[in-house]
Amino acid sequence: GSNDIGMVAWNTNNSGNKTQPVGKRKPNELGLYDMSGNVWEWCSDWKGIYPSENQTNPAGPPSGSSRVVRGGSWGSFAQYCQVRFRDGNPPGHRNYGIGFRLARTK
């Protein structure tokens, strides 16, 4: 969303070590706020190895022990605050830097 991660994402360099209110950084090119940094975003995908070829909306394996989290958090170094960066946590994991995004259709 930007060539300057500090403009669009909360991370260890600018967060004050806590979750920040949504919309205080600049939006990305789609007008969406906080797609990177602030809190990791829980995803419904199970964590696994993606195939090496390019994919659109890869789903991951059908089962597993960890769900994908994406985008880094206020406690992440800036290089990890990217939508493409992913990690995983067990479904019952609780952390101060994990959240989710609500979505709706028209």
PDB file as gemmi writes it, atoms N, CA and C in Angstrom:
CRYST1    1.000    1.000    1.000  90.00  90.00  90.00 P 1                      
ATOM      1  N   GLY A   1       0.779  -1.199   0.000  1.00  0.00           N  
ATOM      2  CA  GLY A   1       0.000   0.000   0.000  1.00  0.00           C  
ATOM      3  C   GLY A   1       0.820   1.262   0.000  1.00  0.00           C  
ATOM      4  N   SER A   2       2.150   1.169   0.182  1.00  0.00           N  
ATOM      5  CA  SER A   2       2.978   2.364   0.250  1.00  0.00           C  
ATOM      6  C   SER A   2       4.445   1.967   0.163  1.00  0.00           C  
ATOM      7  N   ASN A   3       5.271   2.886  -0.317  1.00  0.00           N  
ATOM      8  CA  ASN A   3       6.716   2.669  -0.291  1.00  0.00           C  
ATOM      9  C   ASN A   3       7.287   3.016   1.077  1.00  0.00           C  
ATOM     10  N   ASP A   4       6.473   3.572   1.956  1.00  0.00           N  
ATOM     11  CA  ASP A   4       6.892   3.934   3.313  1.00  0.00           C  
ATOM     12  C   ASP A   4       5.944   3.241   4.291  1.00  0.00           C  
ATOM     13  N   ILE A   5       6.379   2.100   4.839  1.00  0.00           N  
ATOM     14  CA  ILE A   5       5.516   1.297   5.712  1.00  0.00           C  
ATOM     15  C   ILE A   5       5.021   2.090   6.916  1.00  0.00           C  
ATOM     16  N   GLY A   6       5.810   3.037   7.399  1.00  0.00           N  
ATOM     17  CA  GLY A   6       5.403   3.854   8.537  1.00  0.00           C  
ATOM     18  C   GLY A   6       4.207   4.747   8.249  1.00  0.00           C  
ATOM     19  N   MET A   7       3.923   4.993   6.979  1.00  0.00           N  
ATOM     20  CA  MET A   7       2.773   5.822   6.605  1.00  0.00           C  
ATOM     21  C   MET A   7       1.456   5.051   6.692  1.00  0.00           C  
ATOM     22  N   VAL A   8       1.505   3.720   6.514  1.00  0.00           N  
ATOM     23  CA  VAL A   8       0.271   2.930   6.443  1.00  0.00           C  
ATOM     24  C   VAL A   8       0.124   1.877   7.535  1.00  0.00           C  
ATOM     25  N   ALA A   9       1.186   1.622   8.307  1.00  0.00           N  
ATOM     26  CA  ALA A   9       1.132   0.508   9.267  1.00  0.00           C  
ATOM     27  C   ALA A   9       1.737   0.865  10.614  1.00  0.00           C  
ATOM     28  N   TRP A  10       1.113   0.362  11.680  1.00  0.00           N  
ATOM     29  CA  TRP A  10       1.681   0.438  13.027  1.00  0.00           C  
ATOM     30  C   TRP A  10       2.635  -0.738  13.203  1.00  0.00           C  
ATOM     31  N   ASN A  11       3.824  -0.475  13.718  1.00  0.00           N  
ATOM     32  CA  ASN A  11       4.818  -1.518  13.938  1.00  0.00           C  
ATOM     33  C   ASN A  11       5.688  -1.125  15.132  1.00  0.00           C  
ATOM     34  N   THR A  12       6.749  -1.866  15.388  1.00  0.00           N  
ATOM     35  CA  THR A  12       7.579  -1.577  16.563  1.00  0.00           C  
ATOM     36  C   THR A  12       8.182  -0.182  16.546  1.00  0.00           C  
ATOM     37  N   ASN A  13       8.314   0.416  15.374  1.00  0.00           N  
ATOM     38  CA  ASN A  13       8.937   1.740  15.271  1.00  0.00           C  
ATOM     39  C   ASN A  13       8.013   2.893  15.644  1.00  0.00           C  
ATOM     40  N   ASN A  14       6.696   2.690  15.599  1.00  0.00           N  
ATOM     41  CA  ASN A  14       5.804   3.843  15.764  1.00  0.00           C  
ATOM     42  C   ASN A  14       4.549   3.576  16.606  1.00  0.00           C  
ATOM     43  N   SER A  15       4.398   2.385  17.173  1.00  0.00           N  
ATOM     44  CA  SER A  15       3.137   2.007  17.828  1.00  0.00           C  
ATOM     45  C   SER A  15       3.045   2.330  19.314  1.00  0.00           C  
ATOM     46  N   GLY A  16       4.181   2.604  19.959  1.00  0.00           N  
ATOM     47  CA  GLY A  16       4.159   2.767  21.406  1.00  0.00           C  
ATOM     48  C   GLY A  16       3.865   1.454  22.119  1.00  0.00           C  
ATOM     49  N   ASN A  17       4.094   0.327  21.422  1.00  0.00           N  
ATOM     50  CA  ASN A  17       3.901  -1.024  21.967  1.00  0.00           C  
ATOM     51  C   ASN A  17       2.464  -1.317  22.395  1.00  0.00           C  
ATOM     52  N   LYS A  18       1.509  -0.850  21.589  1.00  0.00           N  
ATOM     53  CA  LYS A  18       0.109  -1.167  21.870  1.00  0.00           C  
ATOM     54  C   LYS A  18      -0.720  -1.037  20.606  1.00  0.00           C  
ATOM     55  N   THR A  19      -1.892  -1.682  20.619  1.00  0.00           N  
ATOM     56  CA  THR A  19      -2.835  -1.585  19.508  1.00  0.00           C  
ATOM     57  C   THR A  19      -3.326  -0.149  19.391  1.00  0.00           C  
ATOM     58  N   GLN A  20      -3.451   0.316  18.159  1.00  0.00           N  
ATOM     59  CA  GLN A  20      -3.858   1.692  17.890  1.00  0.00           C  
ATOM     60  C   GLN A  20      -5.259   1.739  17.273  1.00  0.00           C  
ATOM     61  N   PRO A  21      -5.974   2.857  17.427  1.00  0.00           N  
ATOM     62  CA  PRO A  21      -7.291   2.984  16.783  1.00  0.00           C  
ATOM     63  C   PRO A  21      -7.175   2.881  15.257  1.00  0.00           C  
ATOM     64  N   VAL A  22      -8.128   2.222  14.640  1.00  0.00           N  
ATOM     65  CA  VAL A  22      -8.143   2.058  13.188  1.00  0.00           C  
ATOM     66  C   VAL A  22      -8.300   3.412  12.507  1.00  0.00           C  
ATOM     67  N   GLY A  23      -7.599   3.589  11.384  1.00  0.00           N  
ATOM     68  CA  GLY A  23      -7.753   4.790  10.576  1.00  0.00           C  
ATOM     69  C   GLY A  23      -6.830   5.932  10.933  1.00  0.00           C  
ATOM     70  N   LYS A  24      -5.869   5.726  11.792  1.00  0.00           N  
ATOM     71  CA  LYS A  24      -4.938   6.793  12.171  1.00  0.00           C  
ATOM     72  C   LYS A  24      -3.742   6.883  11.227  1.00  0.00           C  
ATOM     73  N   ARG A  25      -3.477   5.845  10.462  1.00  0.00           N  
ATOM     74  CA  ARG A  25      -2.449   5.840   9.415  1.00  0.00           C  
ATOM     75  C   ARG A  25      -3.153   6.102   8.092  1.00  0.00           C  
ATOM     76  N   LYS A  26      -2.394   6.286   7.038  1.00  0.00           N  
ATOM     77  CA  LYS A  26      -2.998   6.510   5.721  1.00  0.00           C  
ATOM     78  C   LYS A  26      -3.590   5.202   5.181  1.00  0.00           C  
ATOM     79  N   PRO A  27      -4.645   5.292   4.343  1.00  0.00           N  
ATOM     80  CA  PRO A  27      -5.209   4.077   3.734  1.00  0.00           C  
ATOM     81  C   PRO A  27      -4.302   3.564   2.613  1.00  0.00           C  
ATOM     82  N   ASN A  28      -4.501   2.308   2.211  1.00  0.00           N  
ATOM     83  CA  ASN A  28      -3.766   1.793   1.057  1.00  0.00           C  
ATOM     84  C   ASN A  28      -4.412   2.320  -0.228  1.00  0.00           C  
ATOM     85  N   GLU A  29      -3.934   1.849  -1.372  1.00  0.00           N  
ATOM     86  CA  GLU A  29      -4.433   2.370  -2.660  1.00  0.00           C  
ATOM     87  C   GLU A  29      -5.892   2.020  -2.926  1.00  0.00           C  
ATOM     88  N   LEU A  30      -6.459   1.074  -2.164  1.00  0.00           N  
ATOM     89  CA  LEU A  30      -7.877   0.729  -2.295  1.00  0.00           C  
ATOM     90  C   LEU A  30      -8.753   1.470  -1.294  1.00  0.00           C  
ATOM     91  N   GLY A  31      -8.122   2.334  -0.483  1.00  0.00           N  
ATOM     92  CA  GLY A  31      -8.866   3.088   0.520  1.00  0.00           C  
ATOM     93  C   GLY A  31      -9.115   2.322   1.810  1.00  0.00           C  
ATOM     94  N   LEU A  32      -8.430   1.179   1.996  1.00  0.00           N  
ATOM     95  CA  LEU A  32      -8.602   0.353   3.198  1.00  0.00           C  
ATOM     96  C   LEU A  32      -7.531   0.699   4.226  1.00  0.00           C  
ATOM     97  N   TYR A  33      -7.945   0.800   5.468  1.00  0.00           N  
ATOM     98  CA  TYR A  33      -7.031   1.134   6.555  1.00  0.00           C  
ATOM     99  C   TYR A  33      -6.537  -0.114   7.272  1.00  0.00           C  
ATOM    100  N   ASP A  34      -5.339  -0.043   7.789  1.00  0.00           N  
ATOM    101  CA  ASP A  34      -4.775  -1.066   8.674  1.00  0.00           C  
ATOM    102  C   ASP A  34      -4.770  -2.472   8.081  1.00  0.00           C  
ATOM    103  N   MET A  35      -4.478  -2.577   6.800  1.00  0.00           N  
ATOM    104  CA  MET A  35      -4.332  -3.894   6.188  1.00  0.00           C  
ATOM    105  C   MET A  35      -2.982  -4.509   6.545  1.00  0.00           C  
ATOM    106  N   SER A  36      -2.047  -3.697   6.974  1.00  0.00           N  
ATOM    107  CA  SER A  36      -0.736  -4.160   7.422  1.00  0.00           C  
ATOM    108  C   SER A  36      -0.466  -3.548   8.784  1.00  0.00           C  
ATOM    109  N   GLY A  37       0.171  -4.338   9.652  1.00  0.00           N  
ATOM    110  CA  GLY A  37       0.496  -3.834  10.982  1.00  0.00           C  
ATOM    111  C   GLY A  37      -0.731  -3.710  11.872  1.00  0.00           C  
ATOM    112  N   ASN A  38      -0.557  -3.097  13.017  1.00  0.00           N  
ATOM    113  CA  ASN A  38      -1.547  -2.901  14.076  1.00  0.00           C  
ATOM    114  C   ASN A  38      -1.894  -4.223  14.744  1.00  0.00           C  
ATOM    115  N   VAL A  39      -2.670  -5.113  14.129  1.00  0.00           N  
ATOM    116  CA  VAL A  39      -2.889  -6.460  14.663  1.00  0.00           C  
ATOM    117  C   VAL A  39      -2.782  -7.476  13.525  1.00  0.00           C  
ATOM    118  N   TRP A  40      -2.249  -8.667  13.853  1.00  0.00           N  
ATOM    119  CA  TRP A  40      -2.260  -9.768  12.905  1.00  0.00           C  
ATOM    120  C   TRP A  40      -3.716 -10.073  12.556  1.00  0.00           C  
ATOM    121  N   GLU A  41      -3.976 -10.440  11.329  1.00  0.00           N  
ATOM    122  CA  GLU A  41      -5.339 -10.764  10.912  1.00  0.00           C  
ATOM    123  C   GLU A  41      -5.510 -12.279  10.813  1.00  0.00           C  
ATOM    124  N   TRP A  42      -6.430 -12.825  11.650  1.00  0.00           N  
ATOM    125  CA  TRP A  42      -6.754 -14.252  11.571  1.00  0.00           C  
ATOM    126  C   TRP A  42      -7.341 -14.542  10.203  1.00  0.00           C  
ATOM    127  N   CYS A  43      -6.954 -15.654   9.596  1.00  0.00           N  
ATOM    128  CA  CYS A  43      -7.526 -16.103   8.329  1.00  0.00           C  
ATOM    129  C   CYS A  43      -8.134 -17.485   8.529  1.00  0.00           C  
ATOM    130  N   SER A  44      -9.031 -17.882   7.672  1.00  0.00           N  
ATOM    131  CA  SER A  44      -9.667 -19.193   7.815  1.00  0.00           C  
ATOM    132  C   SER A  44      -8.783 -20.326   7.297  1.00  0.00           C  
ATOM    133  N   ASP A  45      -7.722 -20.018   6.569  1.00  0.00           N  
ATOM    134  CA  ASP A  45      -6.837 -21.039   6.015  1.00  0.00           C  
ATOM    135  C   ASP A  45      -6.014 -21.735   7.092  1.00  0.00           C  
ATOM    136  N   TRP A  46      -5.803 -23.039   6.902  1.00  0.00           N  
ATOM    137  CA  TRP A  46      -4.831 -23.766   7.715  1.00  0.00           C  
ATOM    138  C   TRP A  46      -3.448 -23.472   7.167  1.00  0.00           C  
ATOM    139  N   LYS A  47      -2.476 -23.343   8.044  1.00  0.00           N  
ATOM    140  CA  LYS A  47      -1.118 -23.045   7.592  1.00  0.00           C  
ATOM    141  C   LYS A  47      -0.492 -24.279   6.970  1.00  0.00           C  
ATOM    142  N   GLY A  48       0.141 -24.093   5.835  1.00  0.00           N  
ATOM    143  CA  GLY A  48       0.827 -25.165   5.126  1.00  0.00           C  
ATOM    144  C   GLY A  48       1.727 -24.580   4.067  1.00  0.00           C  
ATOM    145  N   ILE A  49       2.388 -25.411   3.339  1.00  0.00           N  
ATOM    146  CA  ILE A  49       3.289 -24.986   2.270  1.00  0.00           C  
ATOM    147  C   ILE A  49       2.460 -24.712   1.015  1.00  0.00           C  
ATOM    148  N   TYR A  50       2.638 -23.513   0.448  1.00  0.00           N  
ATOM    149  CA  TYR A  50       1.999 -23.202  -0.823  1.00  0.00           C  
ATOM    150  C   TYR A  50       2.836 -23.781  -1.963  1.00  0.00           C  
ATOM    151  N   PRO A  51       2.196 -24.183  -3.065  1.00  0.00           N  
ATOM    152  CA  PRO A  51       2.963 -24.576  -4.247  1.00  0.00           C  
ATOM    153  C   PRO A  51       3.814 -23.395  -4.725  1.00  0.00           C  
ATOM    154  N   SER A  52       4.891 -23.681  -5.427  1.00  0.00           N  
ATOM    155  CA  SER A  52       5.829 -22.626  -5.835  1.00  0.00           C  
ATOM    156  C   SER A  52       5.309 -21.761  -6.985  1.00  0.00           C  
ATOM    157  N   GLU A  53       4.360 -22.246  -7.790  1.00  0.00           N  
ATOM    158  CA  GLU A  53       3.860 -21.441  -8.904  1.00  0.00           C  
ATOM    159  C   GLU A  53       2.928 -20.328  -8.403  1.00  0.00           C  
ATOM    160  N   ASN A  54       2.784 -19.286  -9.207  1.00  0.00           N  
ATOM    161  CA  ASN A  54       1.890 -18.176  -8.855  1.00  0.00           C  
ATOM    162  C   ASN A  54       0.461 -18.684  -8.692  1.00  0.00           C  
ATOM    163  N   GLN A  55      -0.239 -18.113  -7.692  1.00  0.00           N  
ATOM    164  CA  GLN A  55      -1.613 -18.504  -7.432  1.00  0.00           C  
ATOM    165  C   GLN A  55      -2.442 -17.276  -7.123  1.00  0.00           C  
ATOM    166  N   THR A  56      -3.736 -17.384  -7.353  1.00  0.00           N  
ATOM    167  CA  THR A  56      -4.681 -16.364  -6.940  1.00  0.00           C  
ATOM    168  C   THR A  56      -5.524 -16.946  -5.823  1.00  0.00           C  
ATOM    169  N   ASN A  57      -5.566 -16.270  -4.683  1.00  0.00           N  
ATOM    170  CA  ASN A  57      -6.350 -16.698  -3.531  1.00  0.00           C  
ATOM    171  C   ASN A  57      -6.109 -18.165  -3.139  1.00  0.00           C  
ATOM    172  N   PRO A  58      -4.830 -18.514  -2.837  1.00  0.00           N  
ATOM    173  CA  PRO A  58      -4.565 -19.888  -2.425  1.00  0.00           C  
ATOM    174  C   PRO A  58      -5.265 -20.206  -1.104  1.00  0.00           C  
ATOM    175  N   ALA A  59      -5.766 -21.425  -0.972  1.00  0.00           N  
ATOM    176  CA  ALA A  59      -6.558 -21.799   0.202  1.00  0.00           C  
ATOM    177  C   ALA A  59      -5.775 -22.557   1.261  1.00  0.00           C  
ATOM    178  N   GLY A  60      -4.589 -23.047   0.959  1.00  0.00           N  
ATOM    179  CA  GLY A  60      -3.854 -23.838   1.931  1.00  0.00           C  
ATOM    180  C   GLY A  60      -4.413 -25.243   2.022  1.00  0.00           C  
ATOM    181  N   PRO A  61      -3.870 -26.061   2.954  1.00  0.00           N  
ATOM    182  CA  PRO A  61      -4.326 -27.445   3.077  1.00  0.00           C  
ATOM    183  C   PRO A  61      -5.736 -27.530   3.661  1.00  0.00           C  
ATOM    184  N   PRO A  62      -6.410 -28.693   3.507  1.00  0.00           N  
ATOM    185  CA  PRO A  62      -7.775 -28.844   4.018  1.00  0.00           C  
ATOM    186  C   PRO A  62      -7.864 -28.978   5.533  1.00  0.00           C  
ATOM    187  N   SER A  63      -6.749 -29.252   6.211  1.00  0.00           N  
ATOM    188  CA  SER A  63      -6.749 -29.355   7.672  1.00  0.00           C  
ATOM    189  C   SER A  63      -5.348 -29.044   8.189  1.00  0.00           C  
ATOM    190  N   GLY A  64      -5.235 -28.923   9.496  1.00  0.00           N  
ATOM    191  CA  GLY A  64      -3.933 -28.644  10.082  1.00  0.00           C  
ATOM    192  C   GLY A  64      -4.044 -28.338  11.555  1.00  0.00           C  
ATOM    193  N   SER A  65      -2.961 -27.832  12.129  1.00  0.00           N  
ATOM    194  CA  SER A  65      -2.956 -27.505  13.553  1.00  0.00           C  
ATOM    195  C   SER A  65      -2.846 -26.006  13.810  1.00  0.00           C  
ATOM    196  N   SER A  66      -2.511 -25.227  12.780  1.00  0.00           N  
ATOM    197  CA  SER A  66      -2.385 -23.774  12.942  1.00  0.00           C  
ATOM    198  C   SER A  66      -3.149 -23.048  11.853  1.00  0.00           C  
ATOM    199  N   ARG A  67      -3.856 -21.985  12.233  1.00  0.00           N  
ATOM    200  CA  ARG A  67      -4.531 -21.120  11.262  1.00  0.00           C  
ATOM    201  C   ARG A  67      -3.576 -20.001  10.869  1.00  0.00           C  
ATOM    202  N   VAL A  68      -3.722 -19.529   9.661  1.00  0.00           N  
ATOM    203  CA  VAL A  68      -2.873 -18.455   9.144  1.00  0.00           C  
ATOM    204  C   VAL A  68      -3.225 -17.125   9.793  1.00  0.00           C  
ATOM    205  N   VAL A  69      -2.205 -16.352  10.126  1.00  0.00           N  
ATOM    206  CA  VAL A  69      -2.352 -14.941  10.479  1.00  0.00           C  
ATOM    207  C   VAL A  69      -1.496 -14.161   9.491  1.00  0.00           C  
ATOM    208  N   ARG A  70      -1.972 -12.981   9.104  1.00  0.00           N  
ATOM    209  CA  ARG A  70      -1.267 -12.188   8.087  1.00  0.00           C  
ATOM    210  C   ARG A  70      -1.086 -10.745   8.514  1.00  0.00           C  
ATOM    211  N   GLY A  71      -0.075 -10.128   7.941  1.00  0.00           N  
ATOM    212  CA  GLY A  71       0.067  -8.682   7.980  1.00  0.00           C  
ATOM    213  C   GLY A  71       0.857  -8.070   9.111  1.00  0.00           C  
ATOM    214  N   GLY A  72       1.330  -8.853  10.075  1.00  0.00           N  
ATOM    215  CA  GLY A  72       2.106  -8.284  11.175  1.00  0.00           C  
ATOM    216  C   GLY A  72       1.246  -7.512  12.161  1.00  0.00           C  
ATOM    217  N   SER A  73       1.889  -7.004  13.210  1.00  0.00           N  
ATOM    218  CA  SER A  73       1.168  -6.265  14.244  1.00  0.00           C  
ATOM    219  C   SER A  73       2.013  -5.107  14.737  1.00  0.00           C  
ATOM    220  N   TRP A  74       1.477  -4.399  15.719  1.00  0.00           N  
ATOM    221  CA  TRP A  74       2.215  -3.294  16.335  1.00  0.00           C  
ATOM    222  C   TRP A  74       3.510  -3.771  16.973  1.00  0.00           C  
ATOM    223  N   GLY A  75       3.618  -5.056  17.289  1.00  0.00           N  
ATOM    224  CA  GLY A  75       4.825  -5.605  17.882  1.00  0.00           C  
ATOM    225  C   GLY A  75       5.779  -6.220  16.877  1.00  0.00           C  
ATOM    226  N   SER A  76       5.489  -6.088  15.591  1.00  0.00           N  
ATOM    227  CA  SER A  76       6.322  -6.673  14.534  1.00  0.00           C  
ATOM    228  C   SER A  76       7.296  -5.645  13.978  1.00  0.00           C  
ATOM    229  N   PHE A  77       8.437  -6.150  13.530  1.00  0.00           N  
ATOM    230  CA  PHE A  77       9.351  -5.287  12.791  1.00  0.00           C  
ATOM    231  C   PHE A  77       8.679  -4.892  11.478  1.00  0.00           C  
ATOM    232  N   ALA A  78       9.011  -3.721  10.962  1.00  0.00           N  
ATOM    233  CA  ALA A  78       8.340  -3.166   9.780  1.00  0.00           C  
ATOM    234  C   ALA A  78       8.347  -4.128   8.592  1.00  0.00           C  
ATOM    235  N   GLN A  79       9.432  -4.868   8.366  1.00  0.00           N  
ATOM    236  CA  GLN A  79       9.494  -5.755   7.193  1.00  0.00           C  
ATOM    237  C   GLN A  79       8.465  -6.881   7.248  1.00  0.00           C  
ATOM    238  N   TYR A  80       7.896  -7.178   8.424  1.00  0.00           N  
ATOM    239  CA  TYR A  80       6.871  -8.213   8.538  1.00  0.00           C  
ATOM    240  C   TYR A  80       5.456  -7.649   8.436  1.00  0.00           C  
ATOM    241  N   CYS A  81       5.308  -6.359   8.341  1.00  0.00           N  
ATOM    242  CA  CYS A  81       3.987  -5.724   8.259  1.00  0.00           C  
ATOM    243  C   CYS A  81       3.574  -5.572   6.803  1.00  0.00           C  
ATOM    244  N   GLN A  82       3.385  -6.698   6.157  1.00  0.00           N  
ATOM    245  CA  GLN A  82       2.963  -6.757   4.769  1.00  0.00           C  
ATOM    246  C   GLN A  82       1.887  -7.831   4.648  1.00  0.00           C  
ATOM    247  N   VAL A  83       0.903  -7.610   3.818  1.00  0.00           N  
ATOM    248  CA  VAL A  83      -0.190  -8.572   3.662  1.00  0.00           C  
ATOM    249  C   VAL A  83       0.350  -9.925   3.200  1.00  0.00           C  
ATOM    250  N   ARG A  84       1.397  -9.926   2.417  1.00  0.00           N  
ATOM    251  CA  ARG A  84       1.950 -11.186   1.909  1.00  0.00           C  
ATOM    252  C   ARG A  84       2.663 -11.991   2.984  1.00  0.00           C  
ATOM    253  N   PHE A  85       3.045 -11.358   4.102  1.00  0.00           N  
ATOM    254  CA  PHE A  85       3.737 -12.079   5.168  1.00  0.00           C  
ATOM    255  C   PHE A  85       2.720 -12.831   6.011  1.00  0.00           C  
ATOM    256  N   ARG A  86       2.975 -14.118   6.244  1.00  0.00           N  
ATOM    257  CA  ARG A  86       2.035 -14.913   7.016  1.00  0.00           C  
ATOM    258  C   ARG A  86       2.769 -15.764   8.043  1.00  0.00           C  
ATOM    259  N   ASP A  87       2.057 -16.087   9.069  1.00  0.00           N  
ATOM    260  CA  ASP A  87       2.532 -16.962  10.132  1.00  0.00           C  
ATOM    261  C   ASP A  87       1.340 -17.813  10.536  1.00  0.00           C  
ATOM    262  N   GLY A  88       1.438 -18.563  11.607  1.00  0.00           N  
ATOM    263  CA  GLY A  88       0.316 -19.384  12.028  1.00  0.00           C  
ATOM    264  C   GLY A  88       0.269 -19.556  13.529  1.00  0.00           C  
ATOM    265  N   ASN A  89      -0.931 -19.764  14.038  1.00  0.00           N  
ATOM    266  CA  ASN A  89      -1.163 -20.035  15.456  1.00  0.00           C  
ATOM    267  C   ASN A  89      -2.289 -21.050  15.591  1.00  0.00           C  
ATOM    268  N   PRO A  90      -2.237 -21.879  16.656  1.00  0.00           N  
ATOM    269  CA  PRO A  90      -3.345 -22.805  16.894  1.00  0.00           C  
ATOM    270  C   PRO A  90      -4.650 -22.025  17.082  1.00  0.00           C  
ATOM    271  N   PRO A  91      -5.790 -22.577  16.698  1.00  0.00           N  
ATOM    272  CA  PRO A  91      -7.062 -21.848  16.791  1.00  0.00           C  
ATOM    273  C   PRO A  91      -7.397 -21.292  18.175  1.00  0.00           C  
ATOM    274  N   GLY A  92      -6.995 -21.908  19.245  1.00  0.00           N  
ATOM    275  CA  GLY A  92      -7.297 -21.411  20.583  1.00  0.00           C  
ATOM    276  C   GLY A  92      -6.301 -20.392  21.110  1.00  0.00           C  
ATOM    277  N   HIS A  93      -5.295 -20.059  20.317  1.00  0.00           N  
ATOM    278  CA  HIS A  93      -4.249 -19.122  20.744  1.00  0.00           C  
ATOM    279  C   HIS A  93      -4.822 -17.730  21.008  1.00  0.00           C  
ATOM    280  N   ARG A  94      -4.423 -17.128  22.094  1.00  0.00           N  
ATOM    281  CA  ARG A  94      -4.845 -15.762  22.420  1.00  0.00           C  
ATOM    282  C   ARG A  94      -3.610 -14.886  22.498  1.00  0.00           C  
ATOM    283  N   ASN A  95      -3.685 -13.726  21.898  1.00  0.00           N  
ATOM    284  CA  ASN A  95      -2.548 -12.827  21.827  1.00  0.00           C  
ATOM    285  C   ASN A  95      -3.065 -11.410  21.732  1.00  0.00           C  
ATOM    286  N   TYR A  96      -2.381 -10.486  22.327  1.00  0.00           N  
ATOM    287  CA  TYR A  96      -2.773  -9.081  22.291  1.00  0.00           C  
ATOM    288  C   TYR A  96      -2.618  -8.461  20.916  1.00  0.00           C  
ATOM    289  N   GLY A  97      -1.944  -9.120  19.986  1.00  0.00           N  
ATOM    290  CA  GLY A  97      -1.724  -8.542  18.663  1.00  0.00           C  
ATOM    291  C   GLY A  97      -2.423  -9.280  17.552  1.00  0.00           C  
ATOM    292  N   ILE A  98      -3.539  -9.982  17.844  1.00  0.00           N  
ATOM    293  CA  ILE A  98      -4.274 -10.707  16.805  1.00  0.00           C  
ATOM    294  C   ILE A  98      -5.711 -10.215  16.776  1.00  0.00           C  
ATOM    295  N   GLY A  99      -6.226  -9.994  15.578  1.00  0.00           N  
ATOM    296  CA  GLY A  99      -7.608  -9.561  15.416  1.00  0.00           C  
ATOM    297  C   GLY A  99      -8.201 -10.205  14.176  1.00  0.00           C  
ATOM    298  N   PHE A 100      -9.267  -9.649  13.673  1.00  0.00           N  
ATOM    299  CA  PHE A 100      -9.885 -10.151  12.454  1.00  0.00           C  
ATOM    300  C   PHE A 100     -10.566  -8.994  11.755  1.00  0.00           C  
ATOM    301  N   ARG A 101     -10.898  -9.199  10.504  1.00  0.00           N  
ATOM    302  CA  ARG A 101     -11.546  -8.170   9.703  1.00  0.00           C  
ATOM    303  C   ARG A 101     -12.918  -8.661   9.305  1.00  0.00           C  
ATOM    304  N   LEU A 102     -13.915  -7.861   9.546  1.00  0.00           N  
ATOM    305  CA  LEU A 102     -15.274  -8.183   9.122  1.00  0.00           C  
ATOM    306  C   LEU A 102     -15.411  -7.848   7.644  1.00  0.00           C  
ATOM    307  N   ALA A 103     -16.155  -8.668   6.929  1.00  0.00           N  
ATOM    308  CA  ALA A 103     -16.392  -8.429   5.516  1.00  0.00           C  
ATOM    309  C   ALA A 103     -17.876  -8.639   5.236  1.00  0.00           C  
ATOM    310  N   ARG A 104     -18.370  -7.962   4.257  1.00  0.00           N  
ATOM    311  CA  ARG A 104     -19.773  -8.141   3.871  1.00  0.00           C  
ATOM    312  C   ARG A 104     -19.901  -7.994   2.380  1.00  0.00           C  
ATOM    313  N   THR A 105     -20.985  -8.509   1.850  1.00  0.00           N  
ATOM    314  CA  THR A 105     -21.285  -8.330   0.452  1.00  0.00           C  
ATOM    315  C   THR A 105     -22.427  -7.333   0.349  1.00  0.00           C  
ATOM    316  N   LYS A 106     -22.561  -6.738  -0.803  1.00  0.00           N  
ATOM    317  CA  LYS A 106     -23.629  -5.738  -0.986  1.00  0.00           C  
ATOM    318  C   LYS A 106     -24.962  -6.400  -1.098  1.00  0.00           C  
TER     319      LYS A 106                                                      
END                                                                             
